[in-house]
Amino acid sequence: MSTIKGKLQTRAFPLSPPSGHRLVKSVETARSASRTLDEKRAAAAAHAAALTWTGDPRDIKSATILLVDDVFTSGSQLQHVARRLRATGAADVRGLVLARVPWGG
């Protein structure tokens, strides 16, 4: 909630229910675990290309979208999916991850 000139404003952020995901992968794609960075990027691009938006396409236009992922390794998955959503009209795409693979090196 925010206040503008003394008036309280709220923004609605619709959530996809657990049983009704908005982004669904239509075909199986290569896994990126235990791969090189280039292989991870290629797998992420294939993953993003295989996604289908199951909601109303108008929901994407000018929207701020929050992507939720379980594990962050290279960031390629979030990056490629975000690019695809922005190309479809999303104003902003943010990512929330639950765990981070330890930094290598």
N, C-alpha and C positions, 0 to 999 in steps of 0.2 A: 504494500500500500504506500501511496505517496500523497503529499499534500501540495496542491497547486492553488495559490491565492485563497487559502483558507478552506478550500473544498477537498474532501477526502476522495481520492480516486483509487480504484482497484483495477487490476488487469487480470483477466481470466487466462489461466494456462491449462488448457485441457490435457489430460493425461490419457495415455493409451492403457486400457485395463489389461491386466496380465493375460487374460484369455483373448484379447483382441489387438494384437500387435499391429502397428501401422506400417512398419517396414518388415517385409517378409522376403526371405531369400527363396527364390523359386527353383533353383537348381543347386546341386552340391558343387562346392568349389574346393580348390586345394587348401589344405591347412598350412598355416605359416609357422607353426611351432618348430623349433630347431632348424630354421632355415637362415640363409644369409640375408642381409638387409635388402639386397636387390630382389631376392626371391620373396621376401615379406611384402615388398612394395607391389610386385606383380600379383601376388595372391590377394592383396588388399584391393587392387584395381578390379580384379575379376569378381571379388566379393561385392563391391559396390555396384558393379554392372548387373549383378544377378538379383539385386533388390527390387521389389515391387512395392509401391505405395498403395495400401489397401483402403485408405481413407478417402475423403473427398479431396481431389487435387487442389481445390481452392483453399484448403487449409494450409497449404505450403506457401502460397503467395504472400509476400511481405511478413511472414511469420518469423518469430524467434523460436528455434527448435532446440531442445535439449536431447542429445543422444546419450544413452546410458550403456556402458559396457562393463563387463566383469573384470577384465585384466588389460592393463596398458603395457605393451612391450615397446614397440617402435613408434607408435602413433599413426602408422600408415592406415590402419582400418578407419579410425575416426577422420583422418584427413581426407581420404577418398570419398567416404560417405558424405561428409560435409560439403565437399566440392560438388558432388552430384545434387545435393539438396539446394545449394545456392544457385546452381545452373538451372534448377527447376523453378526458382523464384523466391526461395527463403531469404529473408533479410539478414539473418544471423543464425549461426549454428554453433552451439556450445557443447562441450563434452564433459561427462561425469563418469569417472571410473572408480571401481571399488577397490582395486589393488594395483600395485605397480611392480613389475618385475624388477629385481635389483639391477642397478646400473652395472654394466660389464666394463671391463677394462682394467 
